[in-house]
Amino acid sequence: MGLKHFWHHICRIFKYYGFIFEDIDTRDAAQRIKGSISFRGPNAWILAFAIILASVGLNVNSTAVIIGAMLVSPLMGPIIGAGLALGTNDIDLLKSASKNLLVMVVISLMASTLFFLLSPLSLVNPTELQARTSPTIYDVLIAFFGGMAGILENSRKERGTVLSGVAIATALMPPLCTAGYGLAHLNMHFFLGALYLFIINSVFIALATYLMVKYLRFETVSGISEDLAIKRRNLISTILVIILVPSIWSAFALIRSNNFERNVQEFVESNRLIGPRTYIYDYRVKGHKAVVAVTGEPLSEDDRASIYIKAGRFNIKQSDLSVLEHSFGLSQQDMENILEDIYTNTNNELDENQALLESMEARLEQMSLEIARLKDQQAQLRAQHQSEEESELHSQEGDANQGQAQ
């Protein structure tokens, strides 16, 4: 009885705090979403300007500029509109949303490709661009829950600032800009990876909108037959599986690669010094392969075997580890100079420590002599004091004897 009462109490609390229908206006939300779909006039220009802003941010690795561009962009309109159309069986709205989504993609790709063709800046390590080329299941979760928050915010009677956060979190613009970068530089890895990320974002924002529209019971435009409903569900399920599988595999590969890189780093930090005059100077990790660069005396077969055995303790297979007896980007003379500096610094430290030790030993010897001298003085004073006491005692006895004689 107590457990049943507790569960009833929990349900009441959840209903009180989680009940949303009183604050929802589905009709007004549907009108707002429909009004944000079109990409004509100002919307098209705003999109183009926002794409240029985001491209500049990606080109100079500026996160602040990218966030600003995402706040300006009107990209989510057609995507949420497509989800609304699916949820309300509005075929005309679905056609309009799809057409405007296609226009949006074309405008974005044209603007970003033109920018990267004209931009004189080419970063050696464009981290912001590279971050959009390998989507994972985490991007799916971001898009889905961002879409949930987006449709709920559109459906509220009193709207807040949630849509701005959704626009930043789901990040629709950077993938399109990165795809434009890939077109401008004929780099298919950037183009296809970024386009895949954009597809993930779009599909799962639309899916979240569709599910929430059904849950909030938006007014449907027309009914559909059971056969058509089954075909639609099967089509949606197939599309989701096709999109999800590569993202799950990508997430698995990312986690595996991160763990491997961490293991290599720990191995190198724990085994810098291989022998008396051999040192791991550098290392690199690419995918699931590692290369360590060694300087110093030539490695023997036993030394190489020892390296592989120690690497195995960090879950690094011998087939995944290569040992090169030189350093990346340095000549043999440079490596010898570096190694000589290491030996010189080490010898200098040893000499300083030896000098300090000798100084401490000398000081200790001095203190020992001082202690011995003080002990001698103490013994002399004690003997002198005893002699004085004996003399005084004899003197008192002589006086006592003289007094008795008188």
Buried (B, 14 or more C-beta within 10 A) or exposed (E): EEEEEEEEEEEEEEEEEEEEEEEBBBEBBBEBBBEBBBBEEEBBEBBBBBBBBBBBBBBBBBEEBBBBBBBBBBBBBBBBBBBBBBBBBBEEBBEBBBBBBEBBBEBBBBBBBBBBEEBEEEEEEBEBBBBBBBBBBEBBEBBBBBBBBBBBBBBBEEEEEBBEBBBBBBBBBBBBBBBBBBBBBEBEEBBEBBBBBBBBBBBBBBBBBBBBBEBBEBEEEEEEEEEEEEEEEEEBEEEBEEBBEBBEEBBEBBEEBEEBBEBBBBBBEEBEEBBEEBBBBBBBBEEBEBBBBBBBBEBEEEBBEBBBEBBEEBEBEBEBBEBBBBBEEBEEEEBEEBBEEBBEEEEEEEEEEEEEEEEEEEEEEEEEEEEEEEEEEEEEEEEEEEEEEEEEEEEEEEEEEEEEEE
